[in-house]
Amino acid sequence: MPLPDLIEILPPPVPAGARITVPGSKSITNRALLLAALARGEVTLHGALWSDDTEVMVDCLRRLGFRIDVEPEPGEPANRTMRVTGLGGVIPRAGTPGAPVELHVGNAGTAARFLAALVCLGHGTYRLSGVPRMHERPQAELLGALRRLGYRVDAPGDRLPAVIQGAGRRPGPVEVSVGESSQFASALLLSASLGGWEVAVTGANVEELPYVEMTRRLVASFPTGGGVVQIEPDASSGSYFWAAGALMGCPVSVEAWPRSGWQIDAEFPRFLTLPPEVSRERDLGDSIMTAIVMAPLGTRPVRFTDLGRLRVQECERVMALRTGLTRCGARVEESGDTLTITPGPLRGAAVETFDDHRVAMSFATLGLKVPGLRIHHPSCVRKTFPNFFQKLAAPAPTGLGAGILDPATGRLLSAADLLPA
């Protein structure tokens, strides 16, 4: 039975300590899948995330002719072992202008950007499209860079849908800005070796550089001749459970917390006591959303700065956070790309997720402390963390012991009910 369209979070009656496992990193999984397809021989990915975004990447790579075997993993239901047969830069399938290979990327920014660069290495025609929100998200910087390398890209308004004519290896220098998204630079860096591209990353948007560095380090360490890669847990997803422990006043930790330095959100535990200012440029990535929903229950006002990047992701996240917190009674002031939040009493309310997984999970975390908090369209968590609500509801020590209620029926949902359809 699928999750209902509206759920209510019931705080645990007696908060208890927990040690939580979280699925693999989406950012690393989708980078590793693409690098595995470009490798020579079989690459095995352990701890790979299995969610909407990674399923999209697997499906598109299979449509391009790559063999990918996927098996469940013990210990974390949302992880998979994936075996990818790399072909050393050969793209097996190619379409024609009249019948391009169709690649539907959903609302997965990583798949949209990384595959746009990858298919340039093929010899044929490819069409990338997605859901309506994906067609609104920026692509111009990447598509322009591919054109400067000599590839033909037809994309009205420089957004998806885009038709790309692959032409194989085209060596040369190219500049790309991270002003709107690091994924533009990462897309080029992932395929640069086999494309012969000399990528120079420009732009003043420092907040994106950690993700570019993640890409560079993964490229440098990847077993290009075949081998084994261990995907580390997703730090952004882990932030909800660190925050839950702080809000409920009980010890909660995340197993195998990443210490590689690849994920900026691995710094989140340092922000459980919020400082006066937190920056999306310098301090946190997506987990800044978790910090924002914690702030009304803090002890002093907090300014969250440099939030412009949040406006062009799965939804307009600054608006979504401000709207949801205001409905809960929080004092939120928006000025430019800054939110200032002053602590005060909160009340339960129905919060719209705008089909954004991180909005849903952030407010569900707040619901562990604030009774009566309801989440619209909770199934959107399948994008990166399909068993999130199961983790909230499981008894300690492997879960948080919350109740998840269907307000329409008054029925407490079971573990089987808490997986998105």
C-alpha positions in Angstrom: 0.0 0.0 0.0 1.6 3.4 -1.0 2.1 6.3 1.3 -1.0 8.5 1.5 -0.9 12.0 0.1 -0.9 13.5 3.6 0.8 12.0 6.7 1.2 13.3 10.3 4.4 12.8 12.3 3.8 11.7 15.9 6.8 12.4 18.2 8.2 9.4 20.0 6.5 9.0 23.4 9.9 8.3 25.0 12.8 9.4 22.9 15.6 6.9 23.0 19.1 6.7 21.6 19.7 5.2 18.2 22.4 4.3 15.7 21.0 4.7 12.2 22.2 3.5 8.8 21.5 5.7 5.9 21.7 4.9 2.2 24.7 5.6 -0.1 25.5 9.0 -1.4 23.4 9.9 -4.5 26.1 12.3 -5.7 28.9 9.7 -5.5 26.6 6.9 -6.9 25.7 8.7 -10.0 29.3 9.9 -10.6 30.6 6.4 -10.1 28.0 4.8 -12.4 29.1 7.1 -15.3 32.8 6.5 -14.6 32.1 2.8 -14.5 30.5 2.9 -17.9 33.6 4.7 -19.3 36.0 2.2 -17.6 37.6 -0.8 -19.4 36.1 -3.9 -17.8 33.7 -4.7 -15.0 33.4 -2.3 -12.0 31.5 -3.3 -8.9 29.9 -0.6 -6.8 29.1 -1.6 -3.2 26.8 0.6 -1.1 25.3 2.3 -4.1 22.0 4.2 -3.5 18.9 2.8 -5.1 16.4 5.6 -5.5 14.6 7.6 -8.2 17.7 9.6 -9.2 20.0 6.6 -9.4 17.4 4.4 -11.1 17.1 7.1 -13.7 20.9 7.0 -14.3 20.9 3.2 -14.5 17.9 3.2 -16.9 19.5 5.8 -19.2 22.9 3.9 -19.3 21.1 0.7 -20.1 19.3 2.6 -22.9 22.7 3.6 -24.2 23.6 -0.2 -24.4 25.6 -0.6 -21.2 25.2 -3.8 -19.1 24.4 -3.1 -15.4 23.5 -5.8 -13.0 21.8 -4.7 -9.7 21.5 -6.8 -6.6 20.1 -6.0 -3.1 22.5 -5.5 -0.2 22.1 -6.8 3.3 22.2 -4.2 6.1 20.6 -1.3 4.2 17.5 -1.9 2.1 18.0 1.3 0.0 21.5 0.2 -1.1 22.5 -2.1 -4.0 25.5 -3.8 -5.4 25.9 -2.7 -9.0 28.1 -4.4 -11.6 28.8 -2.2 -14.6 30.6 -3.5 -17.7 32.6 -0.6 -19.0 33.5 -0.2 -22.6 36.4 2.2 -22.5 34.6 5.2 -23.9 32.5 3.4 -26.5 28.7 4.3 -26.4 27.1 1.2 -27.8 23.8 2.6 -29.0 23.2 5.7 -31.1 20.2 7.1 -32.8 19.6 9.2 -35.9 18.2 12.7 -36.3 14.8 11.2 -37.1 14.9 8.6 -34.4 17.3 9.7 -31.6 18.0 7.6 -28.5 15.5 8.9 -25.9 16.9 9.5 -22.4 14.3 10.6 -19.8 16.1 11.9 -16.7 13.0 12.7 -14.5 14.1 15.5 -12.2 17.6 14.2 -11.7 20.0 17.1 -12.2 23.0 14.8 -12.0 21.7 12.5 -14.7 20.7 15.4 -17.0 24.1 17.1 -16.8 26.4 14.1 -16.7 24.7 12.3 -19.6 24.7 15.4 -21.8 28.5 15.3 -21.7 28.7 11.5 -22.0 26.6 11.2 -25.1 28.9 13.6 -26.9 31.4 10.7 -27.0 29.0 8.6 -29.0 28.4 8.7 -32.8 24.8 9.5 -33.3 21.8 11.5 -32.0 20.5 11.6 -28.5 17.5 13.4 -26.9 17.4 14.3 -23.2 14.2 15.3 -21.6 12.7 15.2 -18.1 9.7 16.3 -16.0 8.5 19.9 -16.3 10.6 21.1 -13.4 13.7 19.7 -15.0 12.9 21.7 -18.2 13.0 24.8 -16.0 16.3 24.2 -14.4 19.4 25.9 -15.9 21.5 24.1 -18.5 22.9 26.9 -20.7 26.5 27.0 -19.3 27.0 23.3 -19.9 25.4 23.2 -23.3 27.4 26.2 -24.4 30.6 24.5 -23.3 29.7 21.4 -25.3 29.1 23.6 -28.4 32.5 25.3 -27.8 34.1 21.9 -28.0 32.5 21.4 -31.4 29.4 19.3 -30.6 26.0 20.1 -32.0 23.4 20.8 -29.3 19.8 21.9 -30.2 18.0 23.1 -27.1 15.3 25.9 -27.2 16.1 28.5 -24.6 19.2 26.4 -23.6 17.1 24.1 -21.4 15.8 20.6 -21.7 14.6 19.0 -23.9 17.9 18.9 -25.8 19.0 17.0 -28.9 22.7 16.3 -28.9 24.8 15.0 -31.9 27.6 12.8 -30.6 30.9 13.1 -32.5 33.3 11.1 -30.4 36.6 12.5 -29.1 37.2 16.2 -29.7 40.2 17.4 -27.8 40.6 20.9 -26.7 40.4 23.4 -23.9 37.0 24.6 -22.5 35.9 26.9 -19.7 32.8 26.3 -17.6 31.4 28.4 -14.8 30.0 27.0 -11.6 28.0 30.2 -11.1 24.7 28.3 -11.3 25.6 24.7 -10.6 28.7 22.6 -10.0 27.1 19.8 -12.0 28.2 21.6 -15.3 31.8 21.3 -14.4 31.4 17.8 -13.0 29.7 16.7 -16.2 32.7 17.8 -18.2 35.3 16.5 -15.8 33.8 13.0 -15.7 34.1 12.5 -19.5 37.1 14.7 -20.0 39.8 12.1 -20.2 38.1 10.1 -23.0 36.8 13.3 -24.7 40.3 14.9 -24.7 38.8 18.0 -23.0 41.0 20.3 -20.9 38.4 21.7 -18.4 39.0 25.1 -16.7 36.5 25.8 -13.9 35.5 29.5 -13.5 33.0 31.5 -11.6 32.8 33.0 -8.1 30.2 30.6 -6.7 32.4 29.1 -4.0 29.6 27.0 -2.6 29.8 24.6 -5.5 33.5 23.9 -5.4 33.3 21.0 -2.8 31.2 19.1 -5.4 33.8 19.8 -8.1 36.5 18.6 -5.8 34.4 15.4 -5.1 34.4 14.8 -8.8 38.1 15.4 -9.3 39.0 13.1 -6.4 36.7 10.3 -7.6 38.1 10.6 -11.2 41.6 10.4 -9.8 41.0 7.3 -7.6 38.6 5.4 -9.9 39.7 1.9 -11.1 39.5 2.7 -14.9 40.7 -0.8 -15.8 37.9 -2.4 -13.7 37.7 -3.1 -10.0 35.7 -2.4 -6.8 34.4 0.9 -5.4 32.8 1.4 -2.0 30.1 4.2 -2.0 30.0 6.0 1.4 26.7 6.9 3.1 25.0 10.1 2.1 25.8 12.9 4.5 22.9 15.1 3.5 20.5 12.2 4.3 22.3 11.6 7.6 21.8 15.2 8.7 18.1 14.5 9.6 19.1 12.0 12.2 21.8 14.0 13.8 19.3 16.9 14.0 16.6 14.5 15.4 18.9 13.6 18.3 19.5 17.3 19.0 15.8 18.2 18.9 14.7 15.3 21.0 17.5 15.5 23.5 18.7 11.9 23.1 21.9 10.4 21.6 21.4 9.6 17.9 24.3 8.9 15.6 24.8 7.7 12.0 26.7 4.5 11.3 29.9 4.7 9.1 29.8 8.5 9.0 31.8 9.7 6.0 35.3 10.9 6.8 36.8 11.1 3.3 36.3 14.9 3.1 34.4 14.4 -0.2 31.0 15.5 1.1 30.6 19.0 2.5 27.6 17.9 4.5 29.8 15.6 6.6 30.4 18.8 8.6 26.8 18.9 9.8 27.4 17.5 13.3 29.4 20.6 14.0 26.3 22.7 13.5 24.0 20.9 16.0 24.4 24.0 18.2 23.8 26.7 15.6 26.2 29.7 15.4 24.8 33.2 14.7 25.4 32.8 10.9 25.5 29.8 8.6 26.5 30.1 4.9 25.5 27.9 2.0 28.8 29.1 0.4 31.2 28.2 3.2 29.6 25.9 5.7 27.0 23.4 4.4 25.4 22.1 1.2 21.9 20.7 1.1 22.0 20.0 4.9 21.6 23.7 5.5 17.9 23.0 5.0 18.0 20.7 8.0 19.7 23.5 10.0 17.1 26.0 8.9 14.2 24.0 10.2 16.1 23.4 13.5 16.6 27.2 14.0 13.2 28.1 15.5 13.9 25.8 18.4 17.3 27.2 19.1 18.4 29.8 21.7 19.3 32.8 19.5 18.5 34.3 16.1 20.4 32.7 13.2 21.1 34.2 9.7 21.3 31.7 6.9 23.2 33.4 4.0 24.1 32.8 0.3 21.0 30.7 -0.3 20.5 31.6 -4.0 21.5 28.1 -5.2 18.5 26.7 -3.3 16.1 28.6 -5.6 17.0 26.6 -8.7 16.9 23.1 -7.4 14.0 20.6 -7.2 11.8 23.5 -6.2 12.3 27.1 -5.1 13.6 25.9 -1.7 14.0 29.3 0.0 10.3 30.0 -0.6 9.4 26.4 0.5 11.3 26.7 3.7 10.0 30.2 4.5 6.4 29.2 3.8 6.5 26.0 5.8 8.2 27.5 8.8 5.8 30.5 8.8 2.8 28.1 8.8 4.3 26.5 11.9 4.4 29.9 13.6 8.2 30.6 13.2 9.5 34.2 12.9 11.3 34.2 9.5 12.6 37.2 7.7 13.7 37.0 4.1 16.1 39.5 2.6 17.7 38.8 -0.8 19.2 35.3 -0.4 19.3 35.4 3.4 16.8 34.0 5.9 17.0 35.2 9.5 15.1 33.0 12.0 14.3 34.0 15.5 13.5 31.3 18.0 10.0 31.0 19.4 7.1 28.6 20.0 5.9 26.5 17.1 2.6 24.8 16.3 1.7 21.9 14.1 0.6 22.6 10.6 0.2 21.0 7.2 3.4 21.7 5.2 3.6 21.6 1.4 6.6 19.8 0.0 6.4 21.1 -3.6 7.4 17.5 -4.5 10.9 18.1 -3.1 12.4 15.3 -1.1 14.6 17.5 1.1 11.7 19.8 2.0 9.7 16.7 3.1 12.5 15.2 5.1 13.5 18.4 6.8 10.0 19.2 8.1 9.4 15.5 9.0 12.5 15.9 11.3 10.9 19.0 12.9 7.8 16.9 13.4 9.7 14.7 15.8 9.6 17.6 18.3 6.5 19.6 17.2 3.3 17.7 17.6 0.7 18.0 14.8 3.1 18.5 11.9 1.7 17.1 8.7 3.5 16.5 5.4 1.9 16.8 2.0 3.0 14.3 -0.8 5.6 12.5 1.3 6.4 10.0 -1.4 8.8 12.5 -3.0 11.5 11.1 -0.6 12.0 8.3 -3.0 14.2 10.6 -5.0 17.1 10.0 -2.7 15.9 8.1 0.5 13.0 5.8 -0.2 12.9 4.2 3.3 13.3 7.5 5.2 9.9 7.2 6.9 10.6 3.6 7.9 13.7 4.8 9.7 11.7 7.4 11.6 9.1 4.8 12.7 11.4 1.8 13.5 11.9 1.2 17.2 15.3 2.1 18.8 18.1 1.5 18.4 17.8 1.1 14.6 15.1 3.8 14.3 13.6 6.7 16.1 10.3 5.2 17.3 8.1 7.9 15.8 4.5 7.3 14.7 3.4 8.0 11.2 -0.4 8.6 11.0 -2.8 8.7 8.0 -5.0 11.6 9.1 -7.7 10.7 6.6 -8.3 7.3 8.4 -6.7 7.8 11.8 -4.7 4.7 11.1 -1.1 4.3 12.3 1.0 3.3 9.3 3.0 0.1 9.4 6.5 -0.4 8.1 5.1 -1.9 4.9 2.9 1.2 4.4 5.9 3.6 4.6 7.6 2.9 1.3 6.7 5.2 -1.6 4.9 3.5 -4.5 
